Amino acid sequence: MSEATLTLSPPENAITPQTTPLDGHDPSMLISMRNIWKTYQMGTESVHALHGVSFDIPRGEYIAIIGPSGSGKSTLMNLIGCLDTPTQGEYWLNGKNVSEMDDDELARIRNQEVGFVFQTFNLLARATALHNVELPLIYGGVGSAQRHEMAKKALGAVDLADRMTHKPNELSGGQRQRVAIARALVNHPSILLADEPTGALDSHTSMEIMDLFERLHSEGNTIIVVTHEHDIAARAHRVVSIRDGLIEKDERIR
Amino acid sequence: MQRSGDHEVEPRRFTYARAVLPARITSVPLFRLAAVWESFRVALASLRANKLRTALTLIGIIVGVTAVIAVVTIINGLNATVAQTFSSQGSTVFTISKNPAIITSREDFVKFNRRKDVTHEDADAIARLCSSCWRVGIAANAIETVKFANQTAENVRIRGVTPITMFDIDGVSVDAGRIWTESEGDSGREICVIGPDMLKNLFQDAPPDQAIGKEIRIDGRPYVVLGVLEPLGSIFGFSRDNVVYIPYSTYQKLYGARRSLVVFIQVPAAEQLEIAEDQVRTIMRNRRGHALDDPNDEGFSLETQDVFLNLYGQATSNIYYVTFGVAFISLIVGGIVVMNIMLVSVTERTKEIGIRKAIGARRKDILSQFLIEAVVVTALGGAIGVGTGFGLAYVISALIGFPLLVSTLSAVLGVGVSSLVGIISGLWPAWRAARLDPIEALRAE
């Protein structure tokens, strides 16, 4: 815990304005993106979802990425989450150049470095909460006894110790999202990447989930929330606004 | 390896999780095991969730495996019976007769009927001239109704034999009483030795010695029972114990001397069989000359039990071919059904595949998940097929009466081959699943 206190005040120079061109990645940063392009081929036409995005995220930050639909926000999220690779540019995550990895290497990075939280929870319907949380550990090769132990602790950390044997359809929306958060955290990833995490929840439950994110951040986790809702973004400490495939604004709000 | 290297250079990480939970586990060589076990769990869960679909998927495989297992088991049982039956007479016996035991065409039937009858004199000549022959005997059969008191036995084989060594050539021995003496046999007296079925049908299952001295009626004439034979059992549902032996001299009085008979020749050991056959063939050719219309016909048939065994082997190998054809077709159809169902399953579970990929499943994890699912289905079908196949063989063996020989090899093969069908038919669907793009898969509903 004494180590964790170090991250409670991230360095002030963490944010580099978009206007300043960045040369090379910054190895001190957890995430370092340089001149990222993503181009989709639509028939004969090339559509640029991202045109040269660069930014850094230090360890322990709580950042929101906000933008209207079609802004390139989802594309950026897929890149950060290592679900996809950029057409051009460099993406360094936790000291590794992700931009040139193949499918299976990306899968390994997702397993070890990224914890996903989705709008629609994306839990396996037929599996219990405990088994859902164990899933990343299964693909990470953790032995069953240790897996149970870790999954139970992760569920305990989101106050679901008493719901471990429940299946998703026996849980409320807020509980399901907390199972998803436990699953995201169980493998101790470098980043917690949440895509509209409150989009399917009522406002009261939404606030509970956002409170949980705040707590997880205060405990030292790096959290990235992708959203189009300003009040959700306002809970973060830094807000990056995307529009037309470019970073429009990058500001520290807390 | 790569993972542990990464761990060395990993920067300090200050997370809640680090403080509370044990350190992150890096990959170990057992990695595959956890994912494979997960695949089994998922496969079983998904089969359980779609019971009807699973059952329908299994049918093709079950039919194929059942057919093979049942037929192989039945034929193994029959083989054992046949081997046992024919070895009781043994491969040291051959016969001379007018007609061969098996006639396959009308032309042959006409041809054989033109031959001269095999007679007592032929047997005497063989006994006198054949130096390699050990025992020579005569047997002729008739089918009659046999009665005792108010009991009746139908379709009993009346076997007239001489000399008494014919009992040894036939491989039978008495259980109670005795066989007739040489002089009794030549005297033409009404005496007999009965097969054990007669006890059951005429003497209400009385112990053998109670039948001794009783008088039974064959075609209305009284015969005194001298002995009861040991049981031989049945073959293909036909009892070999439904027989009454009488002296050939007595048989002749009943049916006349003009009926063709069969000469049985036994050699001391199987190695002499060929020499003895040559000698007997020469003797018989000399006796027949070439008096017949057809110069290519010797005028008699010399047969060993190989004739029966060959015919039997031919029949069973045909059954084998047909069965394997049926099994092959049903396994192919079964495989196509499995492939189809797996494709449906992959489409239905696109979202699940997306989730698994997002949290770190690699291509081979997804590939093995669906392959294992296909193999679990087909292996299950194979196992059920093995069970029903043995069950079917059991029922049929109980009805016909042959030993049930459960072969482990055929069970292993049944499950193995159907698993192979699973691998082949699951490969393409699994490959499709493994190649799904996680982003698109997550978008699926």
Interface residues (C-beta under 8 A of the other chain):
Chain A: M1 E3 A4 L6 T7 R59 G60 N78 G81 L83 D84 N94 G95 K96 D103 D104 A107 R108 R110 N111 Q112 F116 F118 N122 L123 L124 R126 A127 L135 P136 L137 I138 Y139 G140 G141 V142 G143 S144 Q146 R147 E149 M150 K153 A154 A157 R183 L185 N187 H188 S190 L216 E219 G220 N221
Chain B: R3 D6 V9 E10 P11 R12 R13 F14 T15 Y16 A17 R18 A19 V20 L21 P22 A23 R24 I25 S27 V28 L30 F31 R32 A34 A35 W37 E38 A45 S46 A49 K351 E352 G354 I355 R356 K357 A358 I359 G360 A361 R362 R363 K364 D365 P438 I439 L442
